[in-house]
Amino acid sequence: MTASTGLILQRNFLAYRRVWWIFATGFLEPVFYLFSLGVGVGALISGFEVGGREIPYAEFVAPGMLAASAMNGAVL
């Protein structure tokens, strides 16, 4: 790691230490989505058959929810 990289990391730490909740919500949002859809709706839907293999609903929905959450976090 070069000295300039260390200075940038130190600057980012100092700048973002007061807004830690932004990072926490960025992590918790997809977790809540997956929990609510995986457990809530997953209880109603058993899963999907793709290529002769049964895929649970939570595994089917997870990539889309994570992508949508990442896009929302990048826009906001």
C-alpha positions in Angstrom: 0.0 0.0 0.0 1.4 3.4 -1.0 1.4 6.5 1.3 -1.3 8.2 -0.9 -3.6 5.1 -0.5 -3.2 5.2 3.2 -4.0 9.0 3.2 -7.1 8.4 1.1 -8.3 5.6 3.5 -7.7 7.8 6.5 -9.6 10.7 4.8 -12.5 8.4 4.0 -12.6 7.0 7.5 -12.7 10.5 9.0 -15.3 11.7 6.5 -17.7 8.8 6.9 -17.4 8.1 10.6 -20.4 10.4 11.3 -22.6 8.8 8.7 -22.0 5.1 9.5 -25.7 4.5 9.3 -25.5 4.9 5.5 -23.3 1.8 5.3 -25.5 0.0 7.9 -28.6 0.6 5.9 -26.9 -0.4 2.7 -26.2 -3.8 4.3 -29.5 -4.2 6.1 -31.8 -3.3 3.2 -31.1 -6.5 1.1 -31.1 -8.6 4.3 -34.6 -7.4 5.1 -35.7 -7.8 1.6 -34.5 -11.4 1.5 -35.9 -12.2 4.9 -39.4 -10.8 4.1 -39.6 -12.3 0.6 -37.8 -15.5 1.4 -39.6 -16.3 4.6 -42.9 -14.5 4.0 -43.6 -15.3 0.4 -41.4 -18.4 0.4 -43.9 -20.0 2.8 -46.5 -19.7 0.1 -44.4 -20.7 -2.8 -42.5 -24.0 -2.6 -40.0 -23.2 -5.4 -39.3 -23.4 -9.1 -38.1 -26.2 -11.3 -35.3 -25.1 -13.6 -33.6 -27.6 -15.8 -35.1 -30.5 -13.9 -33.8 -29.1 -10.6 -36.0 -27.7 -7.8 -34.8 -24.2 -6.7 -36.1 -22.8 -3.4 -37.9 -19.4 -3.8 -35.4 -17.5 -1.7 -32.5 -18.7 -3.9 -34.5 -17.7 -7.0 -35.3 -14.2 -5.7 -31.9 -13.4 -4.0 -29.9 -12.3 -7.0 -32.6 -9.9 -8.2 -33.1 -8.4 -4.7 -29.4 -7.9 -4.2 -29.1 -6.2 -7.6 -32.1 -3.9 -7.0 -30.7 -3.0 -3.6 -27.3 -2.2 -5.0 -28.8 0.0 -7.7 -30.9 1.8 -5.1 -27.9 2.3 -2.9 -25.9 3.7 -5.8 -28.6 6.1 -6.9 -29.3 7.4 -3.4 
